[in-house]
Amino acid sequence: MNMGKFSISGNFFEHQGRTLFYLLLEPLSVEAHGSILFLPPFAEEMNKSRHIVASQARSLAAQGNRVMLLDLTGCGDAGGDFLDASWQVWLEDAMAAAETLTRMGTVPLHLWGLRLGALLACELSAARAGVEKLMLWQPVLNGEQQIDQFLRLRTVATAVNSTGTFDRKTLWSELRAGRSLEIAGYALSSALALEMSKSRLSDLKPSCREIHWLEIGALARDGLSVASESVIENWEKQGLSLSKASVLGDPFWRTVDAGINYSLQHTTSQAFTQT
């Protein structure tokens, strides 16, 4: 599809017997000066945020970046079922996508992740050399936190017929026993939950030139959370270069048809401006 300043195409590729899908946005009037791989958030957060991500991707492509929006195994238009996914599988998917994107042109590789995708981007950067920039949108600080949030949806779903109490211990016991759980239309596997729960930003040291950490606050005075500041302080002590900001807005990954956050979009685009 020709959009004037950039093109959009959808493509499948095979990796270790899995079929992955991505949308690729490429500038038309100039040679791409950077390649950006987007890693998506978890489960329904991905669906709710697609139009926000697509708007940002168009902006980035129009300013001269090649942008790949990846669907991981069991998600979106990729092959497999959600039950087939594991954290290691998703890391391998991301690694394969990064290699595919790198082969398209000899320009710097950047990673951009939203929520759980930000955690995955940091895992990828720690495991793979050659990443120039990391753009982290509202990063999930650890996988266990994300799973806990997801498990609470089961409580919401059963609240009509029960007290709706969040029995974290019982649900995690089911997962540790190797059983999957049906939650909000997704079959959460034991493997995915247990592997994700071990991933923590505080344990990682991304390998890249610069990191941009952006969070969204409901009030103009809102800054980053105390937990986020703790991770950032730890990274800075290890010599990592970070910029951090909080922009005014609503958590669009929780809302259907949320409006475009132009402050977030502008700040992100500025970080990827050619230098």
C-alpha positions in Angstrom: 0.0 0.0 0.0 1.4 3.4 -1.0 0.6 6.1 1.6 2.5 8.9 -0.1 5.5 9.3 2.2 5.8 5.7 3.1 4.6 2.2 2.1 2.9 -0.5 4.2 3.1 -4.2 3.4 2.3 -7.3 5.4 4.6 -10.4 5.3 4.9 -13.8 6.8 8.2 -15.6 7.5 9.2 -19.0 8.9 11.3 -19.5 12.0 12.0 -22.9 13.7 8.8 -24.3 12.2 6.7 -21.3 13.4 5.0 -18.8 11.1 5.4 -15.2 12.1 3.7 -12.1 10.7 4.7 -8.5 10.5 3.7 -5.2 9.0 6.5 -3.2 7.5 6.4 0.5 7.0 9.1 2.0 4.7 9.9 5.6 3.7 9.5 6.3 0.0 11.1 9.6 -0.7 14.4 9.0 1.3 16.6 6.1 2.2 15.8 4.7 5.6 18.2 6.0 8.2 17.1 3.6 11.0 15.2 0.3 11.5 12.8 0.0 14.4 11.4 -3.3 15.6 8.2 -2.9 17.7 7.4 -5.6 20.3 3.8 -5.7 21.4 2.1 -5.8 24.8 0.4 -8.8 26.4 -2.9 -10.4 25.3 -5.8 -7.9 25.0 -3.5 -5.0 25.7 -2.1 -5.6 22.2 -5.6 -5.3 20.6 -6.6 -2.2 22.5 -3.4 -0.4 21.6 -3.0 -1.3 17.9 -4.3 2.0 16.5 -2.0 4.0 18.8 1.0 1.9 17.8 0.0 2.1 14.1 -0.3 5.9 14.3 3.2 6.2 15.9 4.6 3.8 13.3 3.3 5.9 10.5 4.9 9.0 12.0 8.2 7.2 12.4 8.1 5.9 8.8 7.3 9.4 7.4 10.4 10.8 9.1 12.6 8.2 7.4 12.6 5.1 9.5 11.9 1.5 8.5 9.4 0.1 11.1 8.5 -3.5 11.7 5.4 -4.3 13.8 5.7 -7.9 14.8 3.0 -10.4 15.8 4.5 -13.0 18.1 3.7 -16.7 18.1 0.0 -17.3 19.0 -0.8 -13.6 18.7 -2.5 -11.5 16.0 -1.9 -12.9 12.5 1.1 -15.1 13.5 0.7 -18.9 13.4 0.1 -21.1 16.5 -2.2 -20.7 19.4 -1.7 -18.6 22.5 -1.3 -21.9 24.4 1.8 -22.6 22.2 3.6 -19.5 23.4 6.4 -19.3 26.0 8.7 -16.5 27.0 11.6 -18.3 25.3 9.6 -18.8 22.1 8.7 -15.1 22.1 12.4 -14.1 22.7 13.4 -16.3 19.7 10.6 -14.7 17.6 11.9 -11.3 18.5 15.5 -12.3 17.7 14.5 -13.7 14.3 12.5 -10.5 13.5 15.5 -8.4 14.4 17.7 -10.4 12.1 15.2 -10.2 9.3 14.9 -6.4 9.7 18.7 -6.0 9.8 19.1 -7.9 6.5 16.9 -5.3 4.9 19.5 -2.5 5.2 22.7 -1.5 6.9 21.2 1.1 9.2 21.1 1.2 13.0 18.7 -1.2 14.7 16.4 0.2 17.3 13.9 -1.6 19.6 10.5 -0.1 20.7 8.3 -2.0 23.1 5.0 -1.3 24.9 4.3 -2.7 28.4 5.4 -6.4 28.3 6.9 -5.7 24.8 9.3 -3.3 26.6 10.4 -6.0 28.9 10.9 -8.4 26.0 12.9 -5.6 24.1 15.2 -5.3 27.1 15.7 -9.1 27.2 16.5 -9.0 23.4 18.9 -6.1 23.8 20.7 -7.9 26.7 21.1 -11.0 24.5 21.9 -9.4 21.2 24.7 -7.0 20.3 24.1 -4.1 17.8 21.0 -2.4 19.2 21.4 1.3 19.0 18.3 2.7 20.9 15.6 1.3 23.2 12.2 3.0 23.4 10.3 1.8 26.4 6.6 2.7 26.6 5.2 2.2 30.1 7.4 -0.9 30.7 6.2 -3.8 32.8 8.9 -4.1 35.4 8.7 -7.8 35.8 6.7 -10.7 34.2 5.2 -11.8 37.5 3.5 -8.4 37.8 2.0 -8.8 34.3 0.7 -12.4 35.1 -0.8 -11.2 38.4 -2.7 -8.5 36.5 -3.9 -11.0 33.9 -5.1 -13.4 36.6 -7.2 -10.7 38.1 -9.3 -10.8 34.9 -10.5 -14.2 35.9 -11.8 -12.7 39.1 -13.7 -10.1 37.2 -15.2 -12.7 34.9 -16.5 -14.8 37.8 -17.6 -11.9 40.0 -21.3 -12.2 38.9 -21.6 -15.7 40.3 -19.2 -15.5 43.2 -17.5 -13.2 45.7 -14.9 -12.4 43.0 -12.0 -12.7 45.5 -8.6 -12.8 43.9 -7.1 -16.1 45.1 -3.6 -15.6 43.8 -2.1 -18.5 45.7 -4.6 -21.1 44.2 -4.2 -19.8 40.6 -0.4 -19.8 40.8 -0.5 -23.3 42.3 -2.5 -24.4 39.2 0.2 -23.0 37.0 3.1 -24.4 39.0 1.4 -27.8 38.7 1.7 -27.6 34.9 -2.0 -26.8 34.2 -3.1 -24.0 31.9 -5.8 -21.5 32.8 -8.5 -20.1 30.6 -8.7 -16.3 31.2 -10.6 -13.7 29.1 -10.6 -16.0 26.1 -6.9 -16.8 26.3 -5.4 -20.1 27.3 -2.5 -19.2 29.6 0.1 -22.0 29.6 2.1 -22.9 32.7 5.3 -22.6 30.6 4.5 -19.0 29.6 3.5 -17.9 33.1 6.5 -19.5 34.9 9.1 -18.3 32.4 7.7 -14.8 32.3 7.6 -14.6 36.1 11.4 -14.9 36.1 12.1 -11.9 33.9 12.8 -8.7 35.7 14.1 -5.4 34.4 16.2 -5.0 37.5 18.1 -8.1 36.6 18.8 -7.0 33.0 21.5 -4.8 31.5 20.4 -3.8 28.0 23.3 -3.5 25.5 22.6 -0.3 23.6 23.8 3.3 23.2 20.7 5.0 24.7 17.5 4.2 26.4 14.3 6.3 26.4 11.8 5.5 29.2 8.3 7.0 28.8 5.4 6.7 31.1 1.8 8.1 30.9 0.4 9.9 33.9 -3.2 11.0 34.6 -2.0 14.3 36.1 0.4 16.8 34.8 2.5 16.6 38.0 2.8 12.8 37.8 6.3 11.5 37.4 7.6 8.0 37.1 6.7 5.4 39.7 9.1 4.8 42.6 9.7 1.2 41.3 10.6 2.6 37.8 13.0 5.1 39.3 14.7 2.3 41.2 15.3 0.3 38.0 16.6 3.4 36.2 18.9 4.3 39.1 20.3 0.8 39.0 20.9 1.0 35.3 22.6 4.4 35.5 25.0 3.0 38.1 25.9 0.4 35.6 26.8 3.1 33.1 23.7 3.0 30.9 22.5 6.2 29.2 18.9 7.0 29.9 16.4 9.7 29.2 13.1 9.5 31.1 9.8 11.4 30.9 6.2 11.2 32.0 3.5 12.6 29.6 0.0 13.5 30.4 -2.6 10.9 29.2 -4.7 7.9 29.9 -3.6 4.2 29.8 -4.7 3.5 26.3 -3.7 -0.2 26.5 -6.6 -0.7 28.8 -9.2 1.3 26.8 -11.0 0.6 23.5 -10.6 3.3 20.9 -8.5 5.7 23.1 -7.5 8.9 21.4 -4.0 9.5 20.0 -1.6 10.9 22.7 0.2 13.5 20.6 2.6 14.4 23.4 3.7 10.8 23.6 3.9 10.5 19.8 6.0 13.7 19.5 8.4 12.7 22.3 8.9 9.3 20.7 9.4 10.7 17.2 12.0 13.2 18.5 14.0 10.3 20.0 14.3 8.7 16.6 15.2 11.8 14.7 18.3 11.2 12.7 21.4 12.5 14.4 
